[in-house]
C-alpha cells in the first residue's frame, strides 16, 4: 500500500525511480513516531485525530486498529517513564555473539 501513497509518489518524483523496499519497512513505527511528534509539539495527550492528522500531512494512512491499541497502552502513563522502562528492557536483552576464531599459523 505504501507504494501507492503520496509519500512514495513524492519519493519517485524526487529520485526518478521506485523507492527501495526498506523505505516501506520504516513505516512500522509510524504511529509511535507521530505520537512522539505530537508530544514534542506540546500536546501532552495526543488523540487518534492528532496522530492521524500528522500522518495525513505526509501522505501516510494510519491503521486504526493499531493506533487505538497504541493509544490505549499509553493512556494515563508518563511517556518518559514508558521510554525508560523500554530502555531498561532492551539493556537486559542479550545482544552479542562470540568473537571470531583466531587465524591459524602457517
Rosetta blueprint (number, residue, H / E / L):
1 X L
2 X H
3 X H
4 X H
5 X L
6 X H
7 X H
8 X H
9 X H
10 X H
11 X H
12 X H
13 X H
14 X H
15 X H
16 X L
17 X L
18 X L
19 X L
20 X L
21 X H
22 X H
23 X H
24 X H
25 X H
26 X H
27 X H
28 X H
29 X H
30 X H
31 X H
32 X H
33 X H
34 X H
35 X H
36 X H
37 X H
38 X H
39 X H
40 X H
41 X L
42 X L
43 X L
44 X L
45 X L
46 X L
47 X L
48 X H
49 X H
50 X H
51 X H
52 X H
53 X H
54 X H
55 X H
56 X H
57 X H
58 X L
59 X L
60 X L
61 X L
62 X L
63 X L
64 X H
65 X H
66 X H
67 X H
68 X H
69 X H
70 X H
71 X H
72 X H
73 X H
74 X H
75 X L
76 X L
77 X L
78 X L
79 X H
80 X H
81 X H
82 X H
83 X H
84 X H
85 X H
86 X H
87 X H
88 X H
89 X H
90 X H
91 X H
92 X L
93 X L
94 X L
95 X L
96 X L
97 X L
98 X L
99 X L
100 X L
101 X L
102 X L
103 X L
104 X L
105 X L
106 X L
